[in-house]
Amino acid sequence: MSQARILVVDDDEAILEALTPTLTQEGYGVVTANNGLQALELMRALKTEESAIDLLVLDLMLPGISGLDICRMLRQEGNTIPILILSARGSETDIVVGLEVGADDYLTKPFGIRELIARCRALLRRRSHLQPEEQPTLQHGEITLYLQEYRVTIEGREINLSPKEFSLLELFMNNPRRVYSREQLLEQIWGMSYLGDSKTVDVHIRWLREKIELDPSSPRYIMTVRGFGYRFG
């Protein structure tokens, strides 16, 4: 298995100097950038199998292009790389905004190195679990999920899902009518090491509904089971 490569983007040289040797000791290849433009250029340049970036660790307050704008631009381009945001902004609103523009996890500064490593491992593990298995596609109604290509179409029209949204939809479509609690979804999609709030499940379900449901307020696919959680179909 090839070495996972992490791009760490922060304008604080002390953070880059601290994280680079630590992540390297954990067995990761580390690339760094100290501004938003350089980060985007690296993401777009390093696309070959040997040099591709597997995880983006991203500060929000960057010179030139902000971390939020980088998230938004990458997702609009269809890039599904896992993104871990690092930020001194730790309010619930800041976290929700970060997740809404496409980040997969959010860590507030100051943070512990071991916690950051645990978050990185969880995101990389989840990415590896998305590798194609027995069936190349999943079909339900007008929805087609292409496992090998990590894309989804509705009536032939492609929709752009974040990695977490794709993973949720894949889990649901593999297990139609099974009811999942929020805690079960956190364990399945975010992993046992996830330290965040179960509210993130509700937030991601809402975003997913907005993309796949004709009327998100009256869903046809992802149903709420009051007092327990969610089911598909």
N, C-alpha and C positions, 0 to 999 in steps of 0.2 A: 504493500500500500504506500503510495507516495506521501511525502510530507505535506501536511496542511500548511497553507500560507495565510498569514494574517496581515492586513494593512491597518496600521494604527495611525490615526490622523488627529493631531493635537498641536496647537501653536505654543504649548508650554514644553520647552525643551527638557525640563526636569522630568515630566511624565514620560516623554519618549525615551529618555535615558534610563528611566527606572523599568519601563515595561519591556524594552527590547531584550535585555539579557535574561529577564525572568521568563518571558515567553519562549525564548530560544532554548533555555534550560529545560523547558517542558516538552521540547521536541518539535516546536513549530518554526517554520520559516517566517521571518518578520520583515516587512517593508514599512517604511515610515514616510509621512508627509506632514508638513507644518502649515499648510494652507489649503483652502477648498479647491482651488484651480488645479494645484498639483495632484490632489487626491483624485479628482475626476480624470485627469490625464493618465494617471497610473491605472485606474480601473479600466479605462478603455484600451490602454496599450497592452496590459498583461492579461491576455485572453487565451494564449495557447495552453495546452494541457500541462506543459512543464512549468509554466510561470503563472498560471491563473490564481487569482486571489479567492480564497475559500471563505473568509470572514472579514468584515469591515468593522473595526472599532473606531467610533467616530465622535469627536467632540462637536458640540453645537456651535459654540462661539469661535468662528474661524475667520481669518482675514479673507477678503475677496468674496467667497461664496460660503454661506452658512451651512452648517451640518444639516439643518432642516431642508434647505434647497437641494443639497446633494442627495438626500434620501428621496425627495420628490422626483428629481431628475432621473435617478437610476431606476426607480419603479416605473416611471413613464416610458423608459426605454425598454422595459420588460426584463430588467436585470433582477434576478431573484436571490442574489447573495444575502446571507444572513447579516443583519446590521445590529450591532450593540452600541447604543448611544451612551456616551459619558458626558455628564453635565453637572454644573454647580446648581442648576435650576431643578429643584426637587418637589415643586408643588404638584398636586394631582393634575391640574390643568396642563402644566408643562409636560408631564409624562404622557397624558392622553394625546396631546398634540404630536409628540414624537412618534407615538405608535400609529397615529392616524396617517402620517405621511409615509409610513412604510417600515419603520424600525421594528425589529423583532424582540428587543429587550432594551431596558433602560436602567442605567446604574448611576446613582447620584454621587458626586464628589463631595467630600473625600471618601474613598472606598478602600477596602482591604484588598491586597494583591490576591490572596487566596480566593476571595469571593469573585474577583474578576476572572481568574483562571477557571473557576467552576462554571461561570456563565458562558465563557468561551467554549469549554468542553461540551456543555449542554447544546449550544447552538450548532456546533460542528457535528455532534452525534446525531442531532435531529436531521441535519442535511444529509448525512450518510444513510439514514433510514429511508430517505426518499428515493433511493435507487430502485429501478424497475424490478418488479417481482414477476409473478406468473402471467398476469394478463396486461397487455399493452394499453388497454382502455377500459374505462368504467362508463356505463351508460345508465341514465335514469331520466325518463321523459325526454325533454329537449336538451338535457345537459350531457355533454361528453367530456370526460376527463382523460387526458393523454398522459399516462404514467411516465413514459420514457422522455417526453418532451416538456413535462411540467407546465402544461397549458390546458385551458378549459374553453370550450365553446358552448354557446347556447343557440340552438337553431342555426348552427354554422357560423355564428358571429363570435369572434374571440373576445374574451374578457380578461382583464389584467388582475391577477390575484397576487397578494403578497405570499411569501413562503408559509406563514402561519395559516392564512386563509386557505391555501391549497391543501395543506395538511389536514385541516379540519374537514374540508369537503371530501377529501380522499377517505378519511376515517368514516365519515357518515355514509358515503356511497358504498363502501365495503361492508357496512353493517346497517342496512336499511331497517327502520322501525325499532332499532335498539335504542333504549333511553340511556343517555349518559349524564351523570351529574357533573357539575362544574369541576369538582375535585378530580373526577376520572378524566375529564378532558385536559385539565392541567397536567396530569401525570402522563397521558398519552402524547400530547402535542408539545408541551413545554419541558417535560422531563422532571424526574424526581428532585433534581437540584434547583428547580426554579424557586425563587424566594419571594416572588411578588404576590399581589392580591388576586383573588379569584375573580374580581370584577373585570379583569382583562379578558376573561372568556366571554362575558356579556358584550364587551366592546367589540371583540373580533366577530362574534356572531352577528351583531348589528351591521358591521361593515360588509360581511359576506352576504347577508340578506339584501343589502342595498345593491349588490352587484348581480345576484342571480335571481332575485324574486321580481316578478312583474309589479307586485304591490307589497313592499316590505312590511307594511302594517297588517297585512292579511296574508301571511306566508303560505306558500304551497309546498315548499320543500323542507325547510328547517322549522320544525314545530316546537313550541315551548310546552313542556310538561310541568305544570305549576307545582311548586313545592319540591321539584327534583332537578330538572335540567332540560335537556333538549333531545329530540330525535329527528331522523331524516325520513320524510315520506309518511 
